[in-house]
Amino acid sequence: HKTTAQDIITQYVKTGKAKLVYRDFAFLGEESNWASQAARCAGDQGKFWQYYDLLFLNQENLLQSDLLRYAEQLRMDTATFQQCLLTEQRKQEVDDDFQAGTNLGVSGTPTWFINGHRVEGAIPYKTFEKIVKYGLKGKL
């Protein structure tokens, strides 16, 4: 089942109608932070979104051993991935995103900013699409 984010990406980002900038907001503790770092390490190998999708489907399984297994599932260079994750090469970026989100008043996920206007919570696709359309028309 596709998420609202995936539907928005397909409808607006991939068609060039809108731009998506993804930021981490690892507010659920150490495992959440590891998962964010792992997705960035996967991104180093061009697999960010595939890895992100696996994380979304396995939100209850975010131990480091799980994160390494997901890299194997995606047939990544696991030695490089493991080195990136275990030495926390992407931790500062994840922490910086969290601080930036906090400074903007973000308190949870998902939180979107459309033309600078904050939209919070899980919103049905049709509602979110209306908000995006208003944003594209400059009405936000």
N, CA, C and O atoms as CSV, one atom per row, in Angstrom:
chain,resi,resn,atom,element,x,y,z
A,1,HIS,N,N,0.829,-1.192,0.000
A,1,HIS,CA,C,0.000,0.000,0.000
A,1,HIS,C,C,0.870,1.251,0.000
A,1,HIS,O,O,1.773,1.392,0.825
A,2,LYS,N,N,0.597,2.135,-0.911
A,2,LYS,CA,C,1.390,3.358,-1.005
A,2,LYS,C,C,0.989,4.349,0.084
A,2,LYS,O,O,-0.160,4.378,0.526
A,3,THR,N,N,1.942,5.146,0.499
A,3,THR,CA,C,1.679,6.189,1.482
A,3,THR,C,C,1.320,7.484,0.765
A,3,THR,O,O,1.530,7.617,-0.441
A,4,THR,N,N,0.784,8.424,1.509
A,4,THR,CA,C,0.492,9.743,0.949
A,4,THR,C,C,1.755,10.355,0.367
A,4,THR,O,O,1.717,10.960,-0.704
A,5,ALA,N,N,2.882,10.200,1.073
A,5,ALA,CA,C,4.149,10.752,0.583
A,5,ALA,C,C,4.509,10.157,-0.768
A,5,ALA,O,O,4.896,10.883,-1.683
A,6,GLN,N,N,4.385,8.842,-0.901
A,6,GLN,CA,C,4.713,8.193,-2.176
A,6,GLN,C,C,3.792,8.686,-3.290
A,6,GLN,O,O,4.237,8.906,-4.417
A,7,ASP,N,N,2.511,8.859,-2.972
A,7,ASP,CA,C,1.559,9.353,-3.973
A,7,ASP,C,C,1.890,10.789,-4.392
A,7,ASP,O,O,1.819,11.125,-5.574
A,8,ILE,N,N,2.247,11.622,-3.430
A,8,ILE,CA,C,2.613,13.016,-3.736
A,8,ILE,C,C,3.876,13.048,-4.579
A,8,ILE,O,O,3.966,13.819,-5.534
A,9,ILE,N,N,4.844,12.225,-4.237
A,9,ILE,CA,C,6.087,12.168,-5.020
A,9,ILE,C,C,5.786,11.767,-6.455
A,9,ILE,O,O,6.294,12.381,-7.393
A,10,THR,N,N,4.965,10.743,-6.629
A,10,THR,CA,C,4.620,10.274,-7.972
A,10,THR,C,C,3.883,11.352,-8.763
A,10,THR,O,O,4.200,11.598,-9.927
A,11,GLN,N,N,2.911,11.986,-8.140
A,11,GLN,CA,C,2.050,12.947,-8.833
A,11,GLN,C,C,2.713,14.302,-9.074
A,11,GLN,O,O,2.494,14.917,-10.118
A,12,TYR,N,N,3.515,14.774,-8.127
A,12,TYR,CA,C,4.016,16.143,-8.224
A,12,TYR,C,C,5.527,16.276,-8.371
A,12,TYR,O,O,5.998,17.131,-9.121
A,13,VAL,N,N,6.281,15.460,-7.681
A,13,VAL,CA,C,7.737,15.603,-7.713
A,13,VAL,C,C,8.310,14.972,-8.983
A,13,VAL,O,O,9.091,15.606,-9.692
A,14,LYS,N,N,7.925,13.736,-9.267
A,14,LYS,CA,C,8.463,13.053,-10.442
A,14,LYS,C,C,8.036,13.711,-11.746
A,14,LYS,O,O,8.702,13.554,-12.769
A,15,THR,N,N,6.939,14.440,-11.714
A,15,THR,CA,C,6.470,15.133,-12.923
A,15,THR,C,C,7.060,16.539,-13.040
A,15,THR,O,O,6.807,17.241,-14.019
A,16,GLY,N,N,7.843,16.948,-12.047
A,16,GLY,CA,C,8.488,18.254,-12.093
A,16,GLY,C,C,7.598,19.406,-11.652
A,16,GLY,O,O,7.989,20.564,-11.793
A,17,LYS,N,N,6.422,19.125,-11.128
A,17,LYS,CA,C,5.500,20.180,-10.697
A,17,LYS,C,C,5.896,20.776,-9.347
A,17,LYS,O,O,5.588,21.932,-9.057
A,18,ALA,N,N,6.576,19.983,-8.531
A,18,ALA,CA,C,6.964,20.437,-7.195
A,18,ALA,C,C,8.321,19.840,-6.849
A,18,ALA,O,O,8.781,18.886,-7.477
A,19,LYS,N,N,8.942,20.422,-5.843
A,19,LYS,CA,C,10.235,19.942,-5.368
A,19,LYS,C,C,10.057,19.424,-3.943
A,19,LYS,O,O,9.379,20.047,-3.126
A,20,LEU,N,N,10.667,18.289,-3.658
A,20,LEU,CA,C,10.624,17.709,-2.323
A,20,LEU,C,C,12.012,17.766,-1.724
A,20,LEU,O,O,12.984,17.325,-2.337
A,21,VAL,N,N,12.097,18.309,-0.530
A,21,VAL,CA,C,13.335,18.283,0.230
A,21,VAL,C,C,13.028,17.485,1.490
A,21,VAL,O,O,12.189,17.885,2.297
A,22,TYR,N,N,13.704,16.366,1.655
A,22,TYR,CA,C,13.468,15.484,2.788
A,22,TYR,C,C,14.432,15.825,3.910
A,22,TYR,O,O,15.625,16.027,3.681
A,23,ARG,N,N,13.904,15.887,5.125
A,23,ARG,CA,C,14.735,16.104,6.313
A,23,ARG,C,C,14.383,15.050,7.350
A,23,ARG,O,O,13.237,14.611,7.442
A,24,ASP,N,N,15.373,14.653,8.121
A,24,ASP,CA,C,15.153,13.693,9.200
A,24,ASP,C,C,14.632,14.419,10.433
A,24,ASP,O,O,14.994,15.566,10.696
A,25,PHE,N,N,13.783,13.736,11.177
A,25,PHE,CA,C,13.367,14.233,12.486
A,25,PHE,C,C,13.290,13.019,13.404
A,25,PHE,O,O,12.214,12.504,13.710
A,26,ALA,N,N,14.468,12.584,13.829
A,26,ALA,CA,C,14.614,11.359,14.621
A,26,ALA,C,C,14.305,11.661,16.086
A,26,ALA,O,O,15.205,11.828,16.909
A,27,PHE,N,N,13.001,11.728,16.389
A,27,PHE,CA,C,12.571,12.137,17.717
A,27,PHE,C,C,12.166,10.970,18.629
A,27,PHE,O,O,11.747,11.191,19.766
A,28,LEU,N,N,12.288,9.746,18.140
A,28,LEU,CA,C,11.844,8.595,18.923
A,28,LEU,C,C,12.993,7.842,19.581
A,28,LEU,O,O,12.866,6.651,19.862
A,29,GLY,N,N,14.097,8.509,19.827
A,29,GLY,CA,C,15.191,7.882,20.547
A,29,GLY,C,C,16.289,7.340,19.655
A,29,GLY,O,O,16.356,7.630,18.461
A,30,GLU,N,N,17.145,6.545,20.272
A,30,GLU,CA,C,18.359,6.064,19.624
A,30,GLU,C,C,18.073,5.246,18.363
A,30,GLU,O,O,18.742,5.428,17.345
A,31,GLU,N,N,17.082,4.342,18.421
A,31,GLU,CA,C,16.780,3.529,17.246
A,31,GLU,C,C,16.308,4.382,16.075
A,31,GLU,O,O,16.643,4.102,14.924
A,32,SER,N,N,15.546,5.401,16.361
A,32,SER,CA,C,15.079,6.314,15.330
A,32,SER,C,C,16.264,7.037,14.687
A,32,SER,O,O,16.299,7.234,13.473
A,33,ASN,N,N,17.218,7.424,15.507
A,33,ASN,CA,C,18.409,8.097,15.006
A,33,ASN,C,C,19.235,7.145,14.134
A,33,ASN,O,O,19.718,7.539,13.072
A,34,TRP,N,N,19.395,5.900,14.579
A,34,TRP,CA,C,20.134,4.912,13.779
A,34,TRP,C,C,19.455,4.714,12.427
A,34,TRP,O,O,20.120,4.663,11.393
A,35,ALA,N,N,18.115,4.602,12.442
A,35,ALA,CA,C,17.371,4.379,11.199
A,35,ALA,C,C,17.595,5.535,10.230
A,35,ALA,O,O,17.776,5.312,9.032
A,36,SER,N,N,17.585,6.753,10.731
A,36,SER,CA,C,17.836,7.916,9.878
A,36,SER,C,C,19.248,7.881,9.312
A,36,SER,O,O,19.459,8.157,8.131
A,37,GLN,N,N,20.214,7.542,10.162
A,37,GLN,CA,C,21.590,7.432,9.684
A,37,GLN,C,C,21.709,6.336,8.633
A,37,GLN,O,O,22.389,6.509,7.621
A,38,ALA,N,N,21.048,5.211,8.875
A,38,ALA,CA,C,21.111,4.084,7.948
A,38,ALA,C,C,20.553,4.476,6.577
A,38,ALA,O,O,21.125,4.124,5.546
A,39,ALA,N,N,19.437,5.202,6.573
A,39,ALA,CA,C,18.852,5.631,5.292
A,39,ALA,C,C,19.824,6.536,4.540
A,39,ALA,O,O,19.934,6.453,3.317
A,40,ARG,N,N,20.522,7.393,5.264
A,40,ARG,CA,C,21.511,8.253,4.612
A,40,ARG,C,C,22.698,7.438,4.093
A,40,ARG,O,O,23.228,7.721,3.019
A,41,CYS,N,N,23.107,6.434,4.854
A,41,CYS,CA,C,24.180,5.553,4.378
A,41,CYS,C,C,23.729,4.813,3.125
A,41,CYS,O,O,24.517,4.627,2.198
A,42,ALA,N,N,22.477,4.393,3.091
A,42,ALA,CA,C,21.926,3.748,1.897
A,42,ALA,C,C,21.906,4.735,0.736
A,42,ALA,O,O,22.160,4.366,-0.410
A,43,GLY,N,N,21.602,5.985,1.044
A,43,GLY,CA,C,21.601,7.024,0.011
A,43,GLY,C,C,22.967,7.209,-0.627
A,43,GLY,O,O,23.064,7.566,-1.801
A,44,ASP,N,N,24.013,6.968,0.135
A,44,ASP,CA,C,25.363,7.051,-0.419
A,44,ASP,C,C,25.557,6.046,-1.553
A,44,ASP,O,O,26.420,6.222,-2.413
A,45,GLN,N,N,24.740,4.987,-1.542
A,45,GLN,CA,C,24.811,3.962,-2.589
A,45,GLN,C,C,23.615,4.056,-3.546
A,45,GLN,O,O,23.329,3.116,-4.287
A,46,GLY,N,N,22.924,5.194,-3.520
A,46,GLY,CA,C,21.803,5.414,-4.426
A,46,GLY,C,C,20.543,4.644,-4.064
A,46,GLY,O,O,19.704,4.390,-4.929
A,47,LYS,N,N,20.400,4.268,-2.798
A,47,LYS,CA,C,19.263,3.437,-2.385
A,47,LYS,C,C,18.455,4.069,-1.254
A,47,LYS,O,O,17.822,3.353,-0.478
A,48,PHE,N,N,18.468,5.402,-1.148
A,48,PHE,CA,C,17.773,6.048,-0.033
A,48,PHE,C,C,16.295,5.679,0.010
A,48,PHE,O,O,15.806,5.196,1.032
A,49,TRP,N,N,15.580,5.903,-1.096
A,49,TRP,CA,C,14.129,5.704,-1.075
A,49,TRP,C,C,13.755,4.239,-0.925
A,49,TRP,O,O,12.761,3.935,-0.266
A,50,GLN,N,N,14.515,3.320,-1.512
A,50,GLN,CA,C,14.234,1.897,-1.324
A,50,GLN,C,C,14.421,1.513,0.144
A,50,GLN,O,O,13.638,0.748,0.707
A,51,TYR,N,N,15.480,2.064,0.750
A,51,TYR,CA,C,15.755,1.774,2.153
A,51,TYR,C,C,14.683,2.399,3.044
A,51,TYR,O,O,14.200,1.772,3.986
A,52,TYR,N,N,14.323,3.632,2.734
A,52,TYR,CA,C,13.268,4.338,3.466
A,52,TYR,C,C,11.980,3.513,3.454
A,52,TYR,O,O,11.320,3.378,4.484
A,53,ASP,N,N,11.621,2.959,2.284
A,53,ASP,CA,C,10.415,2.139,2.174
A,53,ASP,C,C,10.498,0.912,3.086
A,53,ASP,O,O,9.512,0.550,3.728
A,54,LEU,N,N,11.671,0.271,3.144
A,54,LEU,CA,C,11.842,-0.877,4.049
A,54,LEU,C,C,11.687,-0.463,5.513
A,54,LEU,O,O,11.076,-1.179,6.307
A,55,LEU,N,N,12.241,0.688,5.860
A,55,LEU,CA,C,12.104,1.173,7.234
A,55,LEU,C,C,10.637,1.421,7.570
A,55,LEU,O,O,10.174,1.072,8.656
A,56,PHE,N,N,9.919,2.019,6.642
A,56,PHE,CA,C,8.506,2.321,6.867
A,56,PHE,C,C,7.711,1.039,7.093
A,56,PHE,O,O,6.810,1.001,7.932
A,57,LEU,N,N,8.045,-0.007,6.344
A,57,LEU,CA,C,7.339,-1.285,6.472
A,57,LEU,C,C,7.741,-2.066,7.720
A,57,LEU,O,O,7.033,-2.985,8.132
A,58,ASN,N,N,8.866,-1.707,8.318
A,58,ASN,CA,C,9.419,-2.459,9.455
A,58,ASN,C,C,9.710,-1.552,10.643
A,58,ASN,O,O,10.767,-1.662,11.264
A,59,GLN,N,N,8.789,-0.665,10.958
A,59,GLN,CA,C,9.017,0.337,11.998
A,59,GLN,C,C,9.287,-0.239,13.386
A,59,GLN,O,O,9.856,0.443,14.238
A,60,GLU,N,N,8.888,-1.479,13.618
A,60,GLU,CA,C,9.105,-2.105,14.921
A,60,GLU,C,C,10.455,-2.821,14.995
A,60,GLU,O,O,10.819,-3.346,16.047
A,61,ASN,N,N,11.195,-2.845,13.889
A,61,ASN,CA,C,12.450,-3.594,13.821
A,61,ASN,C,C,13.586,-2.676,13.379
A,61,ASN,O,O,13.989,-2.675,12.216
A,62,LEU,N,N,14.089,-1.900,14.331
A,62,LEU,CA,C,15.109,-0.906,14.002
A,62,LEU,C,C,16.405,-1.074,14.788
A,62,LEU,O,O,17.144,-0.110,14.987
A,63,LEU,N,N,16.678,-2.293,15.230
A,63,LEU,CA,C,17.973,-2.547,15.857
A,63,LEU,C,C,19.058,-2.459,14.786
A,63,LEU,O,O,18.763,-2.588,13.598
A,64,GLN,N,N,20.293,-2.244,15.188
A,64,GLN,CA,C,21.358,-2.155,14.199
A,64,GLN,C,C,21.444,-3.426,13.362
A,64,GLN,O,O,21.744,-3.358,12.170
A,65,SER,N,N,21.187,-4.581,13.963
A,65,SER,CA,C,21.214,-5.828,13.194
A,65,SER,C,C,20.119,-5.827,12.124
A,65,SER,O,O,20.331,-6.338,11.024
A,66,ASP,N,N,18.960,-5.261,12.435
A,66,ASP,CA,C,17.885,-5.144,11.443
A,66,ASP,C,C,18.315,-4.215,10.306
A,66,ASP,O,O,18.102,-4.515,9.131
A,67,LEU,N,N,18.912,-3.103,10.667
A,67,LEU,CA,C,19.328,-2.111,9.672
A,67,LEU,C,C,20.352,-2.703,8.702
A,67,LEU,O,O,20.316,-2.418,7.505
A,68,LEU,N,N,21.251,-3.517,9.218
A,68,LEU,CA,C,22.236,-4.182,8.369
A,68,LEU,C,C,21.564,-5.219,7.458
A,68,LEU,O,O,21.941,-5.374,6.296
A,69,ARG,N,N,20.574,-5.918,7.996
A,69,ARG,CA,C,19.846,-6.916,7.205
A,69,ARG,C,C,19.110,-6.253,6.036
A,69,ARG,O,O,19.054,-6.814,4.941
A,70,TYR,N,N,18.550,-5.066,6.263
A,70,TYR,CA,C,17.857,-4.357,5.186
A,70,TYR,C,C,18.827,-3.997,4.057
A,70,TYR,O,O,18.469,-4.058,2.881
A,71,ALA,N,N,20.051,-3.625,4.423
A,71,ALA,CA,C,21.073,-3.322,3.408
A,71,ALA,C,C,21.373,-4.570,2.580
A,71,ALA,O,O,21.551,-4.490,1.365
A,72,GLU,N,N,21.426,-5.712,3.242
A,72,GLU,CA,C,21.646,-6.971,2.525
A,72,GLU,C,C,20.483,-7.263,1.578
A,72,GLU,O,O,20.692,-7.689,0.443
A,73,GLN,N,N,19.254,-7.031,2.051
A,73,GLN,CA,C,18.072,-7.262,1.223
A,73,GLN,C,C,18.119,-6.434,-0.064
A,73,GLN,O,O,17.674,-6.881,-1.121
A,74,LEU,N,N,18.661,-5.230,0.043
A,74,LEU,CA,C,18.732,-4.330,-1.113
A,74,LEU,C,C,20.000,-4.550,-1.933
A,74,LEU,O,O,20.277,-3.813,-2.879
A,75,ARG,N,N,20.761,-5.572,-1.560
A,75,ARG,CA,C,21.987,-5.945,-2.277
A,75,ARG,C,C,22.977,-4.788,-2.378
A,75,ARG,O,O,23.577,-4.536,-3.423
A,76,MET,N,N,23.121,-4.101,-1.258
A,76,MET,CA,C,24.069,-3.004,-1.183
A,76,MET,C,C,25.452,-3.559,-0.871
A,76,MET,O,O,25.594,-4.726,-0.507
A,77,ASP,N,N,26.456,-2.727,-1.014
A,77,ASP,CA,C,27.801,-3.075,-0.554
A,77,ASP,C,C,27.721,-3.012,0.970
A,77,ASP,O,O,27.840,-1.941,1.566
A,78,THR,N,N,27.519,-4.171,1.589
A,78,THR,CA,C,27.250,-4.189,3.025
A,78,THR,C,C,28.446,-3.781,3.873
A,78,THR,O,O,28.272,-3.239,4.964
A,79,ALA,N,N,29.647,-4.031,3.392
A,79,ALA,CA,C,30.831,-3.612,4.153
A,79,ALA,C,C,30.891,-2.088,4.228
A,79,ALA,O,O,31.161,-1.524,5.288
A,80,THR,N,N,30.642,-1.433,3.111
A,80,THR,CA,C,30.640,0.034,3.078
A,80,THR,C,C,29.499,0.578,3.924
A,80,THR,O,O,29.679,1.525,4.689
A,81,PHE,N,N,28.328,-0.025,3.783
A,81,PHE,CA,C,27.163,0.394,4.569
A,81,PHE,C,C,27.443,0.248,6.061
A,81,PHE,O,O,27.197,1.171,6.837
A,82,GLN,N,N,27.958,-0.912,6.459
A,82,GLN,CA,C,28.243,-1.174,7.867
A,82,GLN,C,C,29.265,-0.177,8.413
A,82,GLN,O,O,29.112,0.327,9.526
A,83,GLN,N,N,30.290,0.102,7.642
A,83,GLN,CA,C,31.305,1.086,8.058
A,83,GLN,C,C,30.664,2.453,8.283
A,83,GLN,O,O,30.934,3.117,9.283
A,84,CYS,N,N,29.818,2.865,7.351
A,84,CYS,CA,C,29.130,4.148,7.457
A,84,CYS,C,C,28.261,4.199,8.713
A,84,CYS,O,O,28.304,5.166,9.473
A,85,LEU,N,N,27.475,3.145,8.919
A,85,LEU,CA,C,26.538,3.127,10.040
A,85,LEU,C,C,27.241,3.020,11.389
A,85,LEU,O,O,26.952,3.793,12.302
A,86,LEU,N,N,28.148,2.082,11.517
A,86,LEU,CA,C,28.760,1.820,12.820
A,86,LEU,C,C,29.740,2.908,13.257
A,86,LEU,O,O,29.996,3.063,14.451
A,87,THR,N,N,30.286,3.657,12.308
A,87,THR,CA,C,31.167,4.770,12.680
A,87,THR,C,C,30.402,6.096,12.716
A,87,THR,O,O,30.992,7.161,12.902
A,88,GLU,N,N,29.075,6.014,12.533
A,88,GLU,CA,C,28.178,7.175,12.628
A,88,GLU,C,C,28.596,8.321,11.704
A,88,GLU,O,O,28.579,9.488,12.093
A,89,GLN,N,N,28.974,7.961,10.469
A,89,GLN,CA,C,29.419,8.967,9.507
A,89,GLN,C,C,28.336,9.999,9.183
A,89,GLN,O,O,28.664,11.128,8.817
A,90,ARG,N,N,27.059,9.640,9.310
A,90,ARG,CA,C,25.978,10.553,8.935
A,90,ARG,C,C,25.222,11.107,10.141
A,90,ARG,O,O,24.202,11.776,9.976
A,91,LYS,N,N,25.713,10.834,11.357
A,91,LYS,CA,C,25.025,11.247,12.583
A,91,LYS,C,C,24.874,12.754,12.695
A,91,LYS,O,O,23.809,13.235,13.083
A,92,GLN,N,N,25.904,13.506,12.367
A,92,GLN,CA,C,25.833,14.958,12.523
A,92,GLN,C,C,24.731,15.546,11.641
A,92,GLN,O,O,24.011,16.450,12.066
A,93,GLU,N,N,24.601,15.041,10.426
A,93,GLU,CA,C,23.549,15.533,9.527
A,93,GLU,C,C,22.162,15.251,10.097
A,93,GLU,O,O,21.279,16.106,10.046
A,94,VAL,N,N,21.977,14.050,10.638
A,94,VAL,CA,C,20.690,13.684,11.240
A,94,VAL,C,C,20.407,14.583,12.442
A,94,VAL,O,O,19.292,15.080,12.599
A,95,ASP,N,N,21.404,14.790,13.282
A,95,ASP,CA,C,21.242,15.662,14.447
A,95,ASP,C,C,20.964,17.102,14.037
A,95,ASP,O,O,20.154,17.782,14.667
A,96,ASP,N,N,21.631,17.571,12.985
A,96,ASP,CA,C,21.399,18.940,12.495
A,96,ASP,C,C,19.974,19.111,11.983
A,96,ASP,O,O,19.341,20.137,12.231
A,97,ASP,N,N,19.462,18.097,11.261
A,97,ASP,CA,C,18.076,18.153,10.781
A,97,ASP,C,C,17.101,18.203,11.953
A,97,ASP,O,O,16.126,18.953,11.920
A,98,PHE,N,N,17.362,17.411,12.981
A,98,PHE,CA,C,16.494,17.405,14.154
A,98,PHE,C,C,16.468,18.788,14.806
A,98,PHE,O,O,15.407,19.294,15.171
A,99,GLN,N,N,17.641,19.384,14.946
A,99,GLN,CA,C,17.707,20.716,15.568
A,99,GLN,C,C,16.992,21.758,14.718
A,99,GLN,O,O,16.282,22.613,15.247
A,100,ALA,N,N,17.176,21.691,13.397
A,100,ALA,CA,C,16.492,22.637,12.499
A,100,ALA,C,C,14.984,22.471,12.603
A,100,ALA,O,O,14.250,23.459,12.638
A,101,GLY,N,N,14.517,21.228,12.654
A,101,GLY,CA,C,13.081,20.979,12.801
A,101,GLY,C,C,12.548,21.518,14.109
A,101,GLY,O,O,11.486,22.139,14.148
A,102,THR,N,N,13.286,21.281,15.180
A,102,THR,CA,C,12.886,21.786,16.488
A,102,THR,C,C,12.783,23.311,16.460
A,102,THR,O,O,11.842,23.889,17.005
A,103,ASN,N,N,13.757,23.952,15.822
A,103,ASN,CA,C,13.745,25.411,15.725
A,103,ASN,C,C,12.536,25.932,14.939
A,103,ASN,O,O,12.101,27.063,15.152
A,104,LEU,N,N,11.996,25.114,14.035
A,104,LEU,CA,C,10.829,25.499,13.241
A,104,LEU,C,C,9.510,25.074,13.896
A,104,LEU,O,O,8.439,25.260,13.318
A,105,GLY,N,N,9.590,24.511,15.087
A,105,GLY,CA,C,8.389,24.119,15.807
A,105,GLY,C,C,7.881,22.728,15.508
A,105,GLY,O,O,6.764,22.381,15.894
A,106,VAL,N,N,8.683,21.920,14.823
A,106,VAL,CA,C,8.275,20.548,14.529
A,106,VAL,C,C,8.318,19.755,15.835
A,106,VAL,O,O,9.263,19.863,16.616
A,107,SER,N,N,7.275,18.959,16.050
A,107,SER,CA,C,7.253,18.138,17.258
A,107,SER,C,C,7.035,16.664,16.951
A,107,SER,O,O,7.102,15.829,17.854
A,108,GLY,N,N,6.774,16.331,15.686
A,108,GLY,CA,C,6.568,14.947,15.310
A,108,GLY,C,C,6.524,14.798,13.806
A,108,GLY,O,O,6.693,15.761,13.059
A,109,THR,N,N,6.294,13.564,13.379
A,109,THR,CA,C,6.239,13.294,11.953
A,109,THR,C,C,4.906,12.640,11.622
A,109,THR,O,O,4.314,11.984,12.479
A,110,PRO,N,N,4.436,12.803,10.422
A,110,PRO,CA,C,5.027,13.632,9.372
A,110,PRO,C,C,4.689,15.108,9.577
A,110,PRO,O,O,3.605,15.454,10.046
A,111,THR,N,N,5.619,15.946,9.221
A,111,THR,CA,C,5.413,17.388,9.172
A,111,THR,C,C,5.943,17.861,7.831
A,111,THR,O,O,7.067,17.537,7.449
A,112,TRP,N,N,5.149,18.608,7.138
A,112,TRP,CA,C,5.497,19.137,5.819
A,112,TRP,C,C,5.509,20.650,5.883
A,112,TRP,O,O,4.789,21.253,6.679
A,113,PHE,N,N,6.325,21.257,5.046
A,113,PHE,CA,C,6.287,22.702,4.857
A,113,PHE,C,C,6.004,22.945,3.380
A,113,PHE,O,O,6.773,22.527,2.515
A,114,ILE,N,N,4.916,23.612,3.105
A,114,ILE,CA,C,4.531,23.919,1.732
A,114,ILE,C,C,4.535,25.431,1.608
A,114,ILE,O,O,3.709,26.127,2.198
A,115,ASN,N,N,5.483,25.921,0.825
A,115,ASN,CA,C,5.690,27.368,0.695
A,115,ASN,C,C,5.824,28.032,2.060
A,115,ASN,O,O,5.326,29.137,2.277
A,116,GLY,N,N,6.498,27.350,2.972
A,116,GLY,CA,C,6.758,27.897,4.296
A,116,GLY,C,C,5.654,27.674,5.309
A,116,GLY,O,O,5.826,28.022,6.478
A,117,HIS,N,N,4.532,27.112,4.911
A,117,HIS,CA,C,3.417,26.853,5.819
A,117,HIS,C,C,3.495,25.418,6.326
A,117,HIS,O,O,3.587,24.470,5.546
A,118,ARG,N,N,3.458,25.281,7.644
A,118,ARG,CA,C,3.591,23.972,8.260
A,118,ARG,C,C,2.267,23.204,8.179
A,118,ARG,O,O,1.198,23.738,8.475
A,119,VAL,N,N,2.371,21.935,7.770
A,119,VAL,CA,C,1.228,21.021,7.709
A,119,VAL,C,C,1.651,19.782,8.498
A,119,VAL,O,O,2.637,19.126,8.159
A,120,GLU,N,N,0.892,19.469,9.559
A,120,GLU,CA,C,1.300,18.391,10.455
A,120,GLU,C,C,0.331,17.222,10.434
A,120,GLU,O,O,-0.868,17.386,10.211
A,121,GLY,N,N,0.873,16.055,10.668
A,121,GLY,CA,C,0.069,14.863,10.862
A,121,GLY,C,C,-0.156,14.062,9.600
A,121,GLY,O,O,0.152,14.495,8.490
A,122,ALA,N,N,-0.700,12.885,9.809
A,122,ALA,CA,C,-1.041,11.996,8.701
A,122,ALA,C,C,-2.339,12.502,8.081
A,122,ALA,O,O,-3.397,12.462,8.709
A,123,ILE,N,N,-2.244,12.970,6.867
A,123,ILE,CA,C,-3.381,13.574,6.173
A,123,ILE,C,C,-3.738,12.702,4.981
A,123,ILE,O,O,-2.849,12.252,4.259
A,124,PRO,N,N,-5.028,12.454,4.762
A,124,PRO,CA,C,-5.411,11.672,3.583
A,124,PRO,C,C,-4.919,12.333,2.294
A,124,PRO,O,O,-4.822,13.557,2.206
A,125,TYR,N,N,-4.614,11.511,1.311
A,125,TYR,CA,C,-4.052,12.007,0.056
A,125,TYR,C,C,-4.879,13.125,-0.560
A,125,TYR,O,O,-4.317,14.149,-0.947
A,126,LYS,N,N,-6.184,12.966,-0.665
A,126,LYS,CA,C,-7.031,13.971,-1.331
A,126,LYS,C,C,-6.938,15.327,-0.639
A,126,LYS,O,O,-6.907,16.363,-1.304
A,127,THR,N,N,-6.896,15.325,0.675
A,127,THR,CA,C,-6.763,16.577,1.434
A,127,THR,C,C,-5.391,17.186,1.192
A,127,THR,O,O,-5.270,18.386,0.944
A,128,PHE,N,N,-4.365,16.356,1.264
A,128,PHE,CA,C,-3.002,16.840,1.072
A,128,PHE,C,C,-2.830,17.382,-0.349
A,128,PHE,O,O,-2.162,18.394,-0.561
A,129,GLU,N,N,-3.437,16.700,-1.313
A,129,GLU,CA,C,-3.352,17.141,-2.699
A,129,GLU,C,C,-3.949,18.540,-2.868
A,129,GLU,O,O,-3.406,19.360,-3.608
A,130,LYS,N,N,-5.054,18.813,-2.192
A,130,LYS,CA,C,-5.663,20.151,-2.253
A,130,LYS,C,C,-4.700,21.203,-1.712
A,130,LYS,O,O,-4.574,22.290,-2.276
A,131,ILE,N,N,-4.026,20.873,-0.618
A,131,ILE,CA,C,-3.068,21.808,-0.017
A,131,ILE,C,C,-1.916,22.063,-0.987
A,131,ILE,O,O,-1.497,23.207,-1.163
A,132,VAL,N,N,-1.404,21.009,-1.614
A,132,VAL,CA,C,-0.310,21.156,-2.577
A,132,VAL,C,C,-0.762,22.012,-3.759
A,132,VAL,O,O,-0.016,22.877,-4.218
A,133,LYS,N,N,-1.971,21.778,-4.251
A,133,LYS,CA,C,-2.481,22.563,-5.382
A,133,LYS,C,C,-2.590,24.039,-5.028
A,133,LYS,O,O,-2.243,24.896,-5.840
A,134,TYR,N,N,-3.067,24.348,-3.821
A,134,TYR,CA,C,-3.102,25.746,-3.377
A,134,TYR,C,C,-1.689,26.322,-3.321
A,134,TYR,O,O,-1.462,27.465,-3.716
A,135,GLY,N,N,-0.749,25.529,-2.832
A,135,GLY,CA,C,0.639,25.975,-2.768
A,135,GLY,C,C,1.200,26.256,-4.146
A,135,GLY,O,O,1.905,27.247,-4.339
A,136,LEU,N,N,0.895,25.389,-5.119
A,136,LEU,CA,C,1.383,25.579,-6.481
A,136,LEU,C,C,0.785,26.830,-7.135
A,136,LEU,O,O,1.403,27.436,-8.010
A,137,LYS,N,N,-0.408,27.204,-6.708
A,137,LYS,CA,C,-1.061,28.396,-7.246
A,137,LYS,C,C,-0.645,29.664,-6.499
A,137,LYS,O,O,-1.100,30.764,-6.814
A,138,GLY,N,N,0.231,29.489,-5.499
A,138,GLY,CA,C,0.702,30.638,-4.728
A,138,GLY,C,C,-0.305,31.130,-3.717
A,138,GLY,O,O,-0.198,32.262,-3.247
A,139,LYS,N,N,-1.285,30.306,-3.366
A,139,LYS,CA,C,-2.326,30.723,-2.432
A,139,LYS,C,C,-1.991,30.369,-0.980
A,139,LYS,O,O,-2.809,30.568,-0.081
A,140,LEU,N,N,-0.796,29.848,-0.763
A,140,LEU,CA,C,-0.339,29.582,0.611
A,140,LEU,C,C,0.787,30.505,0.947
A,140,LEU,O,O,1.321,30.451,2.055
